[in-house]
């Protein structure tokens, strides 16, 4: 009798398990994406790798081909602080490179999802470096070169929804952040017969808002 009772309990448990819907096996995916919402001044490329059902790692590289939006920012917004000694032409011709790393935590995922898709929270750390071209100025019949560069350090907190359609990836997001911009520059000026080389540094720490979309393919 005890054996029959144990066998009955085991059989009922097996039937109950078979009756429950089976969750699809998780398959780790890799995704290559670009960000068209930043195409005005830079090209952002991302590589995302699933780690688990809830987590994925996202790495990014940025190619900066103009810093004109920063010039527009300084022209339209007065922060009441010293502005960097960088000319319009230098802002326009600024070139640079950036790197970022983020960890996605999927808060809501479809029960049938077998790869990274759903609503997520993502903290992101990033760094960018912009080099401004040297600009020649003639002072007292002598040519001098003004130069400058900018370093950007920041953190973002993003909330997004990644959607997959076959191989295609859509990843709209919004969020807030804070970033620090450090400008270093050398600007020459004439004071009578004397030439002054002004070495300056301007630091701006500002909040930021983020709204955009990434698109790409599953690899």
N, CA, C and O of each residue as an XYZ file, in Angstrom:
876
protein
N       0.823     -1.222      0.000
C       0.000      0.000      0.000
C       0.859      1.275      0.000
O       0.581      2.177     -0.790
N       1.873      1.384      0.839
C       2.709      2.589      0.778
C       3.337      2.777     -0.603
O       3.451      3.894     -1.108
N       3.752      1.627     -1.211
C       4.359      1.734     -2.544
C       3.338      2.247     -3.556
O       3.662      3.090     -4.392
N       2.106      1.740     -3.484
C       1.056      2.175     -4.415
C       0.742      3.655     -4.222
O       0.515      4.376     -5.193
N       0.729      4.114     -2.954
C       0.450      5.527     -2.665
C       1.550      6.426     -3.228
O       1.259      7.458     -3.832
N       2.799      6.042     -3.034
C       3.912      6.833     -3.562
C       3.886      6.872     -5.080
O       4.147      7.911     -5.686
N       3.564      5.715     -5.704
C       3.507      5.657     -7.167
C       2.400      6.557     -7.694
O       2.574      7.201     -8.728
N       1.253      6.615     -6.998
C       0.137      7.460     -7.423
C       0.510      8.933     -7.338
O       0.221      9.707     -8.250
N       1.159      9.320     -6.228
C       1.576     10.718     -6.065
C       2.559     11.116     -7.164
O       2.458     12.208     -7.724
N       3.511     10.230     -7.474
C       4.501     10.521     -8.514
C       3.832     10.671     -9.876
O       4.186     11.554    -10.657
N       2.852      9.790    -10.156
C       2.167      9.842    -11.445
C       1.378     11.130    -11.595
O       1.403     11.755    -12.655
N       0.672     11.535    -10.534
C      -0.102     12.775    -10.585
C       0.810     13.983    -10.763
O       0.470     14.919    -11.486
N       1.973     13.965    -10.103
C       2.926     15.073    -10.239
C       3.442     15.170    -11.668
O       3.586     16.269    -12.203
N       3.719     14.031    -12.284
C       4.221     14.031    -13.659
C       3.172     14.556    -14.621
O       3.487     15.310    -15.541
N       1.898     14.151    -14.404
C       0.814     14.632    -15.263
C       0.649     16.134    -15.120
O       0.458     16.841    -16.110
N       0.723     16.628    -13.870
C       0.575     18.067    -13.629
C       1.685     18.857    -14.311
O       1.441     19.930    -14.863
N       2.899     18.328    -14.272
C       4.010     19.017    -14.928
C       3.841     19.036    -16.434
O       4.152     20.036    -17.080
N       3.342     17.927    -17.008
C       3.121     17.875    -18.451
C       2.022     18.824    -18.877
O       2.031     19.325    -20.002
N       1.066     19.076    -17.981
C      -0.057     19.952    -18.314
C       0.349     21.416    -18.327
O      -0.312     22.231    -18.971
N       1.429     21.768    -17.626
C       1.877     23.154    -17.583
C       2.558     23.523    -18.894
O       3.277     22.701    -19.464
N       2.344     24.758    -19.388
C       3.013     25.181    -20.616
C       4.518     25.264    -20.407
O       5.001     25.809    -19.414
N       5.228     24.719    -21.349
C       6.682     24.718    -21.248
C       7.243     26.027    -21.785
O       6.870     26.483    -22.866
N       8.140     26.619    -21.016
C       8.779     27.856    -21.431
C       9.877     27.534    -22.436
O      10.658     26.602    -22.246
N       9.925     28.307    -23.493
C      10.920     28.067    -24.526
C      12.322     28.163    -23.937
O      12.594     28.995    -23.071
N      13.198     27.301    -24.420
C      14.577     27.312    -23.944
C      15.240     28.636    -24.310
O      15.067     29.149    -25.415
N      15.989     29.168    -23.378
C      16.654     30.447    -23.612
C      17.834     30.258    -24.556
O      18.621     29.322    -24.412
N      17.939     31.143    -25.502
C      19.023     31.108    -26.477
C      19.759     32.436    -26.444
O      19.176     33.475    -26.756
N      21.027     32.416    -26.071
C      21.805     33.646    -26.011
C      22.003     34.207    -27.413
O      22.341     33.482    -28.349
N      21.786     35.511    -27.538
C      21.909     36.164    -28.830
C      22.943     37.273    -28.815
O      23.321     37.777    -27.757
N      23.392     37.644    -29.995
C      24.306     38.766    -30.194
C      23.676     39.712    -31.199
O      23.141     39.270    -32.216
N      23.734     41.016    -30.923
C      23.034     41.997    -31.748
C      23.973     43.143    -32.106
O      24.705     43.652    -31.258
N      23.939     43.537    -33.366
C      24.713     44.674    -33.855
C      23.743     45.788    -34.211
O      22.825     45.588    -35.006
N      23.949     46.989    -33.610
C      22.987     48.079    -33.778
C      23.695     49.397    -34.061
O      24.867     49.580    -33.733
N      22.946     50.315    -34.684
C      23.401     51.693    -34.873
C      22.322     52.614    -34.320
O      21.179     52.207    -34.115
N      22.713     53.874    -34.080
C      21.786     54.847    -33.501
C      21.569     55.998    -34.486
O      22.378     56.925    -34.523
N      20.493     55.961    -35.287
C      20.252     57.041    -36.260
C      19.888     58.371    -35.620
O      19.958     59.403    -36.287
N      19.502     58.380    -34.350
C      19.096     59.627    -33.693
C      20.282     60.528    -33.357
O      20.078     61.676    -32.964
N      21.515     60.041    -33.499
C      22.702     60.872    -33.239
C      23.512     61.125    -34.510
O      24.646     61.599    -34.451
N      22.913     60.802    -35.665
C      23.657     60.835    -36.921
C      24.081     62.247    -37.318
O      24.955     62.407    -38.170
N      23.477     63.275    -36.715
C      23.808     64.658    -37.062
C      25.284     64.974    -36.848
O      25.892     65.693    -37.641
N      25.851     64.439    -35.785
C      27.245     64.781    -35.483
C      28.146     63.585    -35.178
O      29.358     63.746    -35.033
N      27.565     62.388    -35.078
C      28.400     61.238    -34.752
C      27.726     59.947    -35.185
O      26.518     59.907    -35.417
N      28.526     58.896    -35.290
C      28.027     57.565    -35.626
C      28.249     56.659    -34.424
O      29.383     56.434    -34.001
N      27.145     56.139    -33.878
C      27.195     55.248    -32.717
C      26.909     53.819    -33.160
O      25.882     53.551    -33.784
N      27.813     52.910    -32.838
C      27.660     51.493    -33.156
C      27.695     50.706    -31.850
O      28.540     50.955    -30.990
N      26.767     49.748    -31.705
C      26.636     48.985    -30.463
C      26.711     47.490    -30.757
O      26.281     47.024    -31.812
N      27.262     46.760    -29.810
C      27.256     45.304    -29.837
C      26.695     44.830    -28.504
O      27.264     45.102    -27.447
N      25.572     44.119    -28.566
C      24.921     43.624    -27.344
C      25.024     42.109    -27.286
O      24.806     41.421    -28.283
N      25.359     41.599    -26.111
C      25.493     40.163    -25.913
C      24.640     39.727    -24.724
O      24.794     40.245    -23.618
N      23.739     38.772    -24.958
C      22.946     38.206    -23.868
C      23.857     37.477    -22.884
O      24.778     36.760    -23.276
N      23.577     37.679    -21.605
C      24.281     36.951    -20.552
C      23.353     35.926    -19.912
O      23.750     34.793    -19.643
N      22.113     36.340    -19.673
C      21.101     35.459    -19.095
C      19.737     35.945    -19.563
O      19.647     36.846    -20.397
N      18.683     35.354    -19.028
C      17.333     35.796    -19.390
C      17.089     37.244    -18.995
O      16.327     37.946    -19.659
N      17.716     37.692    -17.937
C      17.453     39.028    -17.400
C      18.532     40.055    -17.726
O      18.275     41.257    -17.647
N      19.720     39.615    -18.086
C      20.843     40.538    -18.244
C      21.484     40.420    -19.619
O      21.560     39.337    -20.198
N      21.942     41.555    -20.125
C      22.771     41.568    -21.327
C      23.778     42.702    -21.214
O      23.520     43.713    -20.560
N      24.915     42.528    -21.851
C      25.994     43.522    -21.845
C      26.007     44.232    -23.191
O      25.959     43.591    -24.241
N      26.072     45.565    -23.154
C      26.086     46.349    -24.387
C      27.335     47.230    -24.421
O      27.561     48.038    -23.520
N      28.134     47.064    -25.462
C      29.338     47.858    -25.671
C      29.132     48.754    -26.881
O      28.476     48.357    -27.844
N      29.686     49.954    -26.838
C      29.497     50.884    -27.940
C      30.758     51.648    -28.274
O      31.601     51.893    -27.412
N      30.876     52.023    -29.539
C      31.967     52.876    -30.001
C      31.364     54.012    -30.810
O      30.409     53.809    -31.560
N      31.919     55.206    -30.661
C      31.384     56.407    -31.296
C      32.454     57.074    -32.143
O      33.571     57.305    -31.680
N      32.108     57.380    -33.378
C      32.968     58.170    -34.247
C      32.376     59.564    -34.407
O      31.273     59.707    -34.934
N      33.087     60.584    -33.964
C      32.585     61.965    -33.978
C      33.202     62.687    -35.168
O      34.425     62.740    -35.293
N      32.365     63.248    -36.047
C      32.885     63.932    -37.233
C      32.581     65.421    -37.250
O      33.002     66.107    -38.181
N      31.876     65.946    -36.271
C      31.720     67.382    -36.079
C      31.219     67.643    -34.663
O      30.493     66.829    -34.091
N      31.613     68.782    -34.105
C      31.154     69.169    -32.769
C      30.297     70.429    -32.849
O      30.199     71.190    -31.887
N      29.682     70.636    -34.008
C      28.879     71.840    -34.222
C      27.721     71.966    -33.232
O      27.448     73.080    -32.785
N      27.015     70.871    -32.861
C      25.936     71.022    -31.873
C      26.406     71.652    -30.566
O      25.635     72.356    -29.915
N      27.645     71.417    -30.175
C      28.161     72.034    -28.952
C      28.321     73.543    -29.132
O      28.077     74.313    -28.202
N      28.729     73.962    -30.326
C      28.828     75.398    -30.614
C      27.452     76.052    -30.532
O      27.308     77.135    -29.963
N      26.438     75.392    -31.102
C      25.069     75.921    -31.045
C      24.609     76.036    -29.601
O      23.939     77.002    -29.234
N      24.967     75.050    -28.776
C      24.601     75.072    -27.360
C      25.178     76.309    -26.669
O      24.461     77.015    -25.960
N      26.460     76.572    -26.871
C      27.088     77.734    -26.229
C      26.544     79.047    -26.776
O      26.474     80.042    -26.054
N      26.159     79.053    -28.046
C      25.655     80.277    -28.659
C      24.273     80.641    -28.133
O      23.965     81.820    -27.960
N      23.436     79.634    -27.876
C      22.041     79.878    -27.498
C      21.806     79.881    -25.998
O      20.836     80.472    -25.524
N      22.677     79.231    -25.250
C      22.456     79.096    -23.809
C      23.615     79.737    -23.056
O      24.775     79.370    -23.245
N      23.286     80.690    -22.207
C      24.298     81.359    -21.388
C      24.293     80.737    -19.997
O      23.343     80.910    -19.234
N      25.355     80.017    -19.675
C      25.455     79.352    -18.376
C      26.018     80.273    -17.304
O      26.135     79.887    -16.141
N      26.364     81.488    -17.699
C      26.966     82.412    -16.748
C      28.373     82.037    -16.367
O      28.870     82.456    -15.322
N      29.030     81.245    -17.209
C      30.397     80.814    -16.927
C      31.294     81.182    -18.104
O      30.830     81.592    -19.168
N      32.571     81.022    -17.876
C      33.534     81.267    -18.949
C      33.308     80.276    -20.085
O      33.080     79.088    -19.854
N      33.374     80.781    -21.313
C      33.240     79.914    -22.472
C      34.628     79.517    -22.969
O      35.577     80.293    -22.849
N      34.748     78.314    -23.524
C      36.069     77.880    -23.995
C      36.546     78.731    -25.161
O      35.743     79.192    -25.973
N      37.853     78.937    -25.239
C      38.431     79.739    -26.314
C      38.592     78.935    -27.584
O      39.707     78.724    -28.062
N      37.473     78.485    -28.131
C      37.463     77.662    -29.342
C      36.561     78.338    -30.364
O      35.439     78.727    -30.040
N      37.036     78.480    -31.584
C      36.295     79.213    -32.608
C      35.212     78.347    -33.244
O      35.167     77.133    -33.047
N      34.336     79.005    -34.015
C      33.273     78.291    -34.723
C      33.850     77.239    -35.658
O      33.368     76.107    -35.701
N      34.885     77.614    -36.407
C      35.494     76.687    -37.360
C      36.075     75.469    -36.656
O      35.994     74.354    -37.171
N      36.656     75.679    -35.490
C      37.212     74.544    -34.747
C      36.108     73.610    -34.263
O      36.261     72.390    -34.316
N      34.989     74.177    -33.787
C      33.860     73.334    -33.391
C      33.358     72.509    -34.576
O      33.125     71.307    -34.451
N      33.194     73.165    -35.725
C      32.659     72.481    -36.905
C      33.584     71.360    -37.358
O      33.121     70.295    -37.767
N      34.894     71.599    -37.284
C      35.863     70.624    -37.778
C      36.348     69.657    -36.700
O      37.272     68.881    -36.944
N      35.752     69.688    -35.531
C      36.179     68.799    -34.458
C      35.971     67.333    -34.808
O      34.940     66.966    -35.373
N      36.930     66.508    -34.479
C      36.863     65.061    -34.720
C      37.173     64.337    -33.412
O      37.944     64.823    -32.584
N      36.554     63.160    -33.243
C      36.819     62.465    -31.994
C      36.357     61.027    -31.986
O      35.893     60.491    -32.992
N      36.497     60.419    -30.825
C      36.174     59.014    -30.626
C      35.593     58.839    -29.230
O      35.961     59.557    -28.300
N      34.692     57.889    -29.093
C      34.081     57.643    -27.793
C      33.835     56.169    -27.548
O      33.789     55.371    -28.484
N      33.675     55.813    -26.278
C      33.405     54.432    -25.876
C      32.339     54.443    -24.788
O      32.255     55.380    -23.994
N      31.528     53.392    -24.762
C      30.501     53.283    -23.732
C      30.277     51.818    -23.380
O      30.524     50.916    -24.180
N      29.803     51.617    -22.159
C      29.461     50.273    -21.710
C      28.195     50.366    -20.868
O      28.076     51.230    -20.000
N      27.263     49.477    -21.130
C      26.003     49.461    -20.392
C      25.596     48.041    -20.042
O      25.972     47.089    -20.726
N      24.825     47.909    -18.971
C      24.295     46.615    -18.552
C      22.775     46.695    -18.547
O      22.190     47.440    -17.761
N      22.141     45.933    -19.419
C      20.683     45.933    -19.502
C      20.096     44.919    -18.520
O      20.522     43.766    -18.446
N      19.114     45.391    -17.778
C      18.367     44.521    -16.875
C      16.928     44.507    -17.364
O      16.234     45.521    -17.290
N      16.477     43.363    -17.863
C      15.136     43.249    -18.429
C      14.111     43.083    -17.314
O      14.102     42.080    -16.600
N      13.250     44.085    -17.179
C      12.237     44.098    -16.124
C      11.019     43.276    -16.514
O      10.467     42.539    -15.697
N      10.605     43.407    -17.764
C       9.423     42.701    -18.269
C       9.808     42.022    -19.567
O      10.308     42.667    -20.489
N       9.576     40.720    -19.640
C       9.861     39.986    -20.865
C       8.682     39.101    -21.198
O       7.987     38.619    -20.304
N       8.455     38.888    -22.472
C       7.384     38.000    -22.895
C       7.711     36.577    -22.464
O       8.867     36.155    -22.489
N       6.672     35.844    -22.068
C       6.901     34.486    -21.581
C       7.501     33.597    -22.655
O       8.232     32.655    -22.347
N       7.196     33.888    -23.919
C       7.689     33.057    -25.008
C       9.009     33.552    -25.581
O       9.536     32.982    -26.536
N       9.538     34.617    -24.989
C      10.762     35.201    -25.543
C      11.922     34.230    -25.392
O      12.159     33.704    -24.304
N      12.644     33.991    -26.478
C      13.804     33.121    -26.405
C      15.094     33.895    -26.662
O      16.172     33.304    -26.728
N      14.987     35.212    -26.807
C      16.183     36.053    -26.892
C      15.867     37.394    -26.264
O      14.765     37.600    -25.755
N      16.832     38.316    -26.295
C      16.701     39.565    -25.539
C      15.670     40.493    -26.159
O      15.951     41.167    -27.150
N      14.493     40.529    -25.584
C      13.480     41.488    -25.999
C      12.561     41.738    -24.815
O      12.249     40.825    -24.052
N      12.133     42.983    -24.673
C      11.283     43.346    -23.557
C      11.649     44.718    -23.034
O      12.450     45.434    -23.634
N      11.048     45.079    -21.898
C      11.300     46.372    -21.262
C      12.507     46.248    -20.338
O      12.610     45.298    -19.562
N      13.408     47.205    -20.427
C      14.657     47.095    -19.676
C      15.054     48.424    -19.038
O      14.615     49.497    -19.453
N      15.895     48.313    -18.021
C      16.575     49.452    -17.403
C      18.067     49.279    -17.662
O      18.608     48.184    -17.511
N      18.731     50.375    -18.054
C      20.147     50.256    -18.419
C      20.967     51.441    -17.910
O      20.788     52.555    -18.401
N      21.850     51.234    -16.951
C      22.843     52.267    -16.617
C      24.002     52.185    -17.615
O      24.449     51.097    -17.980
N      24.475     53.348    -18.045
C      25.525     53.416    -19.068
C      26.629     54.365    -18.615
O      26.350     55.472    -18.154
N      27.862     53.939    -18.743
C      29.022     54.801    -18.543
C      29.647     55.083    -19.901
O      29.754     54.185    -20.736
N      30.065     56.339    -20.129
C      30.669     56.641    -21.422
C      31.779     57.679    -21.285
O      31.844     58.439    -20.319
N      32.646     57.678    -22.292
C      33.756     58.635    -22.374
C      33.949     59.012    -23.837
O      33.926     58.153    -24.717
N      34.141     60.312    -24.089
C      34.399     60.799    -25.442
C      35.569     61.778    -25.417
O      35.792     62.489    -24.436
N      36.299     61.792    -26.510
C      37.415     62.724    -26.665
C      37.307     63.389    -28.028
O      37.237     62.717    -29.057
N      37.295     64.727    -28.022
C      37.195     65.500    -29.263
C      38.462     66.327    -29.429
O      38.902     67.004    -28.500
N      39.040     66.265    -30.621
C      40.228     67.051    -30.940
C      39.843     68.137    -31.940
O      39.279     67.857    -32.998
N      40.155     69.366    -31.590
C      39.856     70.485    -32.483
C      41.085     70.801    -33.332
O      42.208     70.764    -32.830
N      40.884     71.112    -34.612
C      42.037     71.399    -35.475
C      42.738     72.684    -35.054
O      42.123     73.603    -34.512
N      44.023     72.723    -35.313
C      44.774     73.941    -35.005
C      44.364     75.050    -35.968
O      44.189     74.826    -37.165
N      44.218     76.232    -35.422
C      43.776     77.382    -36.217
C      44.873     78.445    -36.218
O      45.317     78.901    -35.164
N      45.295     78.826    -37.405
C      46.368     79.811    -37.519
C      45.837     81.235    -37.348
O      44.799     81.595    -37.903
N      46.563     82.035    -36.572
C      46.262     83.459    -36.415
C      47.562     84.238    -36.618
O      48.631     83.796    -36.199
N      47.460     85.383    -37.254
C      48.632     86.219    -37.511
C      48.624     87.407    -36.561
O      47.707     88.228    -36.579
N      49.645     87.483    -35.744
C      49.779     88.563    -34.766
C      51.166     89.172    -34.910
O      52.175     88.472    -34.828
N      51.207     90.483    -35.126
C      52.491     91.179    -35.298
C      53.355     90.512    -36.376
O      54.557     90.306    -36.210
N      52.682     90.185    -37.491
C      53.357     89.596    -38.660
C      53.964     88.218    -38.389
O      54.852     87.764    -39.111
N      53.477     87.573    -37.354
C      53.940     86.219    -37.035
C      52.729     85.298    -36.911
O      51.697     85.675    -36.356
N      52.876     84.089    -37.438
C      51.768     83.130    -37.413
C      51.850     82.274    -36.142
O      52.893     81.700    -35.832
N      50.736     82.202    -35.419
C      50.609     81.351    -34.234
C      49.437     80.394    -34.450
O      48.571     80.628    -35.293
N      49.431     79.326    -33.679
C      48.380     78.320    -33.831
C      47.617     78.138    -32.523
O      48.190     77.806    -31.486
N      46.305     78.366    -32.606
C      45.422     78.075    -31.472
C      45.001     76.607    -31.535
O      44.758     76.079    -32.621
N      44.915     75.965    -30.412
C      44.558     74.542    -30.376
C      43.619     74.265    -29.210
O      43.453     75.095    -28.316
N      43.011     73.090    -29.235
C      42.116     72.731    -28.136
C      41.621     71.304    -28.244
O      41.736     70.675    -29.296
N      41.075     70.800    -27.163
C      40.449     69.480    -27.142
C      39.398     69.451    -26.044
O      39.328     70.354    -25.210
N      38.589     68.413    -26.054
C      37.507     68.276    -25.071
C      37.387     66.825    -24.632
O      37.422     65.913    -25.458
N      37.247     66.618    -23.333
C      36.978     65.290    -22.772
C      35.594     65.301    -22.138
O      35.227     66.250    -21.445
N      34.832     64.244    -22.378
C      33.471     64.141    -21.843
C      33.367     62.853    -21.035
O      33.679     61.770    -21.531
N      32.926     62.981    -19.788
C      32.683     61.834    -18.921
C      31.212     61.870    -18.517
O      30.689     62.934    -18.185
N      30.546     60.731    -18.542
C      29.134     60.788    -18.190
C      28.541     59.454    -17.802
O      29.134     58.394    -17.998
N      27.343     59.546    -17.242
C      26.547     58.375    -16.892
C      25.115     58.629    -17.327
O      24.609     59.746    -17.211
N      24.466     57.588    -17.827
C      23.079     57.670    -18.269
C      22.269     56.573    -17.581
O      22.786     55.504    -17.254
N      20.994     56.865    -17.374
C      20.052     55.875    -16.847
C      18.898     55.803    -17.840
O      18.082     56.720    -17.928
N      18.840     54.708    -18.583
C      17.904     54.586    -19.693
C      16.820     53.562    -19.387
O      17.058     52.558    -18.716
N      15.620     53.841    -19.897
C      14.508     52.905    -19.860
C      14.077     52.688    -21.304
O      13.762     53.644    -22.012
N      14.063     51.441    -21.737
C      13.767     51.175    -23.143
C      12.950     49.918    -23.338
O      12.629     49.197    -22.393
N      12.624     49.681    -24.592
C      11.838     48.502    -24.967
C      12.445     47.914    -26.232
O      12.294     48.481    -27.314
N      13.124     46.794    -26.107
C      13.737     46.163    -27.273
C      12.758     45.193    -27.914
O      12.173     44.341    -27.245
N      12.592     45.336    -29.217
C      11.630     44.535    -29.973
C      12.378     43.809    -31.081
O      13.202     44.410    -31.769
N      12.099     42.528    -31.258
C      12.714     41.764    -32.338
C      11.648     41.327    -33.324
O      10.566     40.887    -32.934
N      11.963     41.452    -34.600
C      11.116     40.966    -35.690
C      12.002     40.151    -36.621
O      12.616     40.683    -37.546
N      12.053     38.845    -36.356
C      12.985     38.027    -37.098
C      14.412     38.408    -36.730
O      14.803     38.343    -35.564
N      15.185     38.805    -37.734
C      16.562     39.251    -37.502
C      16.642     40.722    -37.117
O      17.676     41.170    -36.622
N      15.579     41.476    -37.333
C      15.609     42.923    -37.121
C      15.398     43.284    -35.653
O      14.638     42.630    -34.939
N      16.088     44.339    -35.221
C      16.009     44.822    -33.844
C      15.572     46.281    -33.846
O      16.145     47.102    -34.562
N      14.561     46.607    -33.049
C      14.173     47.985    -32.777
C      14.312     48.213    -31.273
O      13.823     47.421    -30.467
N      14.985     49.303    -30.905
C      15.311     49.529    -29.492
C      15.098     51.002    -29.127
O      16.073     51.737    -28.973
N      13.833     51.451    -28.984
C      13.590     52.831    -28.544
C      13.883     52.978    -27.053
O      13.702     52.039    -26.277
N      14.341     54.182    -26.661
C      14.710     54.407    -25.263
C      14.532     55.871    -24.894
O      14.459     56.745    -25.758
N      14.463     56.120    -23.592
C      14.493     57.474    -23.039
C      15.183     57.402    -21.692
O      15.282     56.334    -21.086
N      15.665     58.559    -21.223
C      16.359     58.530    -19.942
C      16.934     59.875    -19.557
O      16.742     60.884    -20.235
N      17.645     59.852    -18.448
C      18.304     61.045    -17.921
C      19.761     60.698    -17.636
O      20.146     59.529    -17.638
N      20.562     61.731    -17.391
C      21.962     61.485    -17.090
C      22.654     62.738    -16.610
O      22.028     63.781    -16.422
N      23.932     62.626    -16.417
C      24.770     63.770    -16.058
C      26.114     63.572    -16.749
O      26.609     62.450    -16.854
N      26.704     64.677    -17.220
C      27.979     64.578    -17.918
C      28.860     65.771    -17.591
O      28.382     66.869    -17.304
N      30.135     65.524    -17.642
C      31.129     66.562    -17.388
C      31.939     66.783    -18.658
O      32.491     65.844    -19.231
N      32.003     68.056    -19.094
C      32.789     68.419    -20.270
C      33.996     69.236    -19.814
O      33.848     70.247    -19.127
N      35.174     68.794    -20.198
C      36.413     69.475    -19.822
C      37.099     69.957    -21.102
O      37.570     69.156    -21.909
N      37.145     71.272    -21.270
C      37.782     71.888    -22.439
C      39.180     72.378    -22.060
O      39.350     73.072    -21.058
N      40.153     72.021    -22.849
C      41.510     72.547    -22.712
C      41.882     73.245    -24.015
O      41.680     72.693    -25.096
N      42.423     74.449    -23.915
C      42.717     75.193    -25.137
C      43.900     76.129    -24.930
O      44.230     76.526    -23.813
N      44.517     76.460    -26.047
C      45.591     77.454    -26.089
C      45.174     78.502    -27.109
O      44.940     78.191    -28.276
N      45.085     79.744    -26.658
C      44.642     80.841    -27.521
C      45.638     81.992    -27.422
O      45.994     82.434    -26.330
N      46.075     82.463    -28.577
C      47.070     83.539    -28.626
C      46.388     84.888    -28.828
O      45.402     85.003    -29.555
N      46.937     85.901    -28.169
C      46.417     87.261    -28.303
C      47.576     88.243    -28.216
O      48.616     87.949    -27.626
N      47.379     89.411    -28.812
C      48.429     90.431    -28.826
C      48.123     91.514    -27.813
O      46.982     91.956    -27.679
N      49.155     91.936    -27.102
C      49.055     93.055    -26.165
C      50.206     94.003    -26.476
O      51.284     93.917    -25.889
N      49.945     94.916    -27.422
C      51.020     95.775    -27.897
C      52.019     94.954    -28.681
O      51.658     94.262    -29.633
N      53.268     95.030    -28.284
C      54.311     94.251    -28.960
C      54.442     92.849    -28.378
O      55.208     92.033    -28.892
N      53.708     92.568    -27.321
C      53.803     91.260    -26.662
C      52.716     90.308    -27.163
O      51.600     90.723    -27.476
N      53.065     89.038    -27.231
C      52.122     87.988    -27.618
C      51.879     87.095    -26.403
O      52.815     86.559    -25.809
N      50.612     86.949    -26.051
C      50.241     86.114    -24.907
C      49.663     84.785    -25.386
O      48.787     84.754    -26.251
N      50.153     83.711    -24.827
C      49.598     82.379    -25.086
C      48.776     81.981    -23.863
O      49.320     81.581    -22.834
N      47.472     82.096    -23.994
C      46.576     81.813    -22.870
C      46.227     80.325    -22.837
O      45.576     79.813    -23.747
N      46.662     79.645    -21.792
C      46.327     78.233    -21.601
C      45.118     78.173    -20.666
O      45.210     78.536    -19.493
N      44.003     77.720    -21.189
C      42.783     77.734    -20.390
C      42.139     76.371    -20.240
O      42.375     75.459    -21.032
N      41.322     76.254    -19.208
C      40.527     75.045    -18.979
C      39.151     75.460    -18.492
O      39.025     76.251    -17.557
N      38.127     74.928    -19.124
C      36.744     75.198    -18.736
C      36.067     73.863    -18.452
O      36.142     72.937    -19.261
N      35.407     73.767    -17.305
C      34.715     72.537    -16.911
C      33.232     72.838    -16.740
O      32.858     73.748    -16.001
N      32.397     72.075    -17.420
C      30.946     72.197    -17.295
C      30.363     70.851    -16.889
O      30.624     69.835    -17.534
N      29.578     70.845    -15.822
C      28.862     69.643    -15.385
C      27.376     69.933    -15.515
O      26.851     70.835    -14.862
N      26.701     69.160    -16.366
C      25.309     69.451    -16.692
C      24.475     68.179    -16.711
O      24.989     67.107    -17.031
N      23.179     68.287    -16.369
C      22.268     67.153    -16.550
C      21.952     66.981    -18.029
O      22.171     67.894    -18.826
N      21.445     65.827    -18.391
C      21.123     65.566    -19.792
C      19.860     64.722    -19.898
O      19.553     63.923    -19.013
N      19.134     64.911    -20.996
C      17.960     64.116    -21.331
C      18.262     63.309    -22.582
O      18.975     63.776    -23.470
N      17.723     62.108    -22.653
C      18.024     61.226    -23.780
C      16.738     60.618    -24.329
O      15.902     60.108    -23.583
N      16.602     60.683    -25.638
C      15.459     60.104    -26.336
C      15.937     59.675    -27.714
O      16.445     60.499    -28.475
N      15.786     58.418    -28.041
C      16.272     57.960    -29.338
C      15.841     56.537    -29.627
O      15.016     55.956    -28.922
N      16.423     55.995    -30.682
C      16.118     54.623    -31.073
C      17.350     54.002    -31.718
O      18.053     54.653    -32.490
N      17.599     52.756    -31.398
C      18.665     51.995    -32.043
C      18.017     50.955    -32.961
O      16.967     50.398    -32.639
N      18.639     50.707    -34.078
C      18.143     49.693    -35.010
C      19.305     48.784    -35.378
O      20.459     49.210    -35.393
N      18.990     47.529    -35.674
C      20.072     46.629    -36.019
C      19.592     45.243    -36.380
O      18.428     45.031    -36.721
N      20.525     44.296    -36.295
C      20.285     42.916    -36.698
C      20.826     41.958    -35.647
O      21.803     42.251    -34.958
N      20.171     40.813    -35.541
C      20.696     39.736    -34.722
C      21.737     38.961    -35.514
O      21.529     38.662    -36.690
N      22.854     38.634    -34.875
C      23.941     37.932    -35.561
C      23.846     36.425    -35.359
O      24.683     35.680    -35.870
